[in-house]
Amino acid sequence: MRTVSCALVLAFGLAPRAAPDEVAAMQGEILRLRGEVALLRGEKRSWEEKVRELGDSMKAVGDGLEALRERMAAPVAGPFLSAPPPSSDLVGVSKVAVFAPRLEAEAQRRRDIVFLKVRRVEAGAVRLVAEVELPADQPGVDLPIDQSGALYIVEWSTSDGNAYALQLKDGTSTQVVATVQVKQLQSQGRFIFVGYRVE
C-alpha cells in the first residue's frame, strides 16, 4: 500500500526528487502489481467459464434424466399387459397397448357432456395427468397422456340419462379396444389401458 501511495505521489509530482534506482524499483513494483491484477482477472474469467460449463452440464444431465424417465415404461404396465383384468359394466379394460388413445361416443345418440380425468398409475402413486371434456356436439376426444408405455386410468362421468356406448379407440388403427355402456343408473365408470403417445 505504501509503495502504491508513493507511486501516486510521484505521478503528481508532489514528492521530492528520488534517485534513479528508487524510481526504477517503484516502476518495477507497479508493473508487478499490474501483472498480479491481470492474472487475477484471468483466473476470475476462467472460474466464471467453469461455472457456466458446470451449469450447462447440470442442465444436460437433468434433460437426459427427464428423457430417460419419459422412455422408461412404468413398472406396472408390463404386468398389466401380461394379465389384464376382465372388463365389467363399470370398467372397460384394453387388453392391448393403445396408441394415440381416443374416447368416442355413439354419434347417433343424444347425450350430455362427458367429463374425463386422465390418471397415470405408478408403482407408489396415481397421478392426475389432465381433465378434459367430451362435448355433446363432438363424437370424440383425444386423451392427453404424458408418458409412453405407462398404465392409465380414465375416469368418466356424465349427468346423462340416456343409454349409449363409450368406446376407447386406438388412434392409429381406429380399432375399438374397450367399451362401456352409459345407462340411466350408470353415469360414471373407468377405462384402463397402457398408452403410447404418437407425435
N, C-alpha and C positions, 0 to 999 in steps of 0.2 A: 504494500500500500504506500509506504514511504517512497519507494522508487518511482511509482506512477505519479505521485504528487510532485516529486522533483522534476519529472519529465514535463508535467504540465506547466510548472513554473518556468522551466527553460523555454517552453514553446511560446510563452507570452513575454519572454524577455525580461522577466522580473527578478531573475536570480543573478547573483554575481557571476562574473566570467569564470567558467570551470576549465580545468586542464583538459587538453585533447583526449587523454586516456580515460578521464571520467566521462566525457561526452560519449566516447565510443562504448564504454561499458553500459551507460544508460540506454543508448540506442540498441545495443545487443539485448538488454533486458526487455525493452519494448518489443523487439522482434520475437523474442522467446514467448512473451505473453500473447502476442498476436497468433503465434503458431499454436499455442495451447487452446486459445479460443476457437481457432479454425478446426482443431482436432476434436474439441467438444461438440462443435456444431455438426461435424461429420458423424460422430457417434450418435448424436441425437437423431439425425436423419436416418441412420442405419437402424436404430431402435424403432423409430416410427414405422419404417418399412416392414420390419419383422412383425410388429404388432398388426399391421394391415394384412400381412400374409397369414398370420395366425387366425385372424378374424375370417378371412376368406376360406381357410382350411376348415374351421369350425362350421361355417355355413355349408360347405360342400359335404362334410360328414353328416350334418343334420338333414340335408336334402337327400343324401344317399340312404339314410336310415328311414326316412319317410317313404322313399321309393321302394325300399325293401319291404316295409310294412304293407304297402299297397299290393305288392306282388305276392306276398305270402297268403296262402289260403288260411282262413280261420280254422283252428284245430277242431272245431265241432262240425265243420262242413263235410269232411271225409267220412266220419262215422254215419252222419245223416244220410249221405248218398248211398252208403253201403247197405243200410237197412232203414229206409224211411218208414215212419209210422203210417198206418192206413188213413185215408181221408174219412171224414164224417160229415154229418149235416151242417156242423158249425165250422169245420176246418177243412180247407182244400189244400192237399199236400201234393207238391210236384215230386215225382219220383226220379226226375232227370234234372240236370242243370239247366237254368233258364238264362238265355242271352237276351239282353235288352228287354227286360221284363215289362209287360204292359197289361193293364187291367181293363177289361171291356165289359159292358153290359149289353143285354139284348136290345138291339136298336128298335125293334117293333113295339116294345112295351113302354108305356108312360111310366116315369119314375121321378123321384126326388133326387137331390144331391146325395152322393155317397162320399162320406168323409173317410180319409185314409191316413193311417200313421204307419210309416215305414221304420222298422227297428232292426238293428243288426245284433245278432246273438254272438257273444264272445264267451270264452271259457268261464269267466268270472262275472259277467255282467251282460245286460241287454241295453243297448244304447239307441236312443231316438235319432234317426237319420234325417227324416223330413216329415212334414204334414202337408198333404195335398188333397185336392178335391176332384171328384169326377162329376162335372156339372151335368145338369139334367139334359142339356141340349148337345152334349158330346157323347159319342159312342164309347170312347176310351181315353185313357191317360197313361203316359209312360211313367214308370215307377223310378224315382231317383235313388239309385243305390250308390254307395260311396266306395265300395271295395270289391274288386272281382274275387270270386271264389269264396265269399262269405255266406253264412246262413242268415236268412232274413225272415222276419215275421211281418206281415202286413195286416194290421187290424182295420177292419172296415165297419162302418156304422151308417145308418140312414134312418130317417123318420118315415120312410116309405111303408105304405100298407099294401102295395101291390106285389104280386109274385113274379119274379123274373130271375134269370141266371146271371151270376157274375163269373167271368172267366179270366183266369190268368193265362196269358199267352207268351210264347217265345217271340220276341220282336223280330228276330232274324228269319224264322221259318213261318211265322204266323200260326203255328200249331197251338191248340189248346192243351195246356199241361195240367190244369186243375180247375174244378168248377164247384161253386156253391150256389144254393138256391136261396134267394131273398124271399121271405114269406111274411105274412102279416104279423106273426108272433115270433119271427126270427129276423130281426133287423140289424144284427151285428154278428161278426164272426172273424175268421182269420184265414190267411193264406200263408203257407210255409214253403220256402224254396231256397235253393242255393243259386245265387245270381251272379252274372258276369256283365260287366259294362261293355258296350260296343261303341267305340269312338267314331 
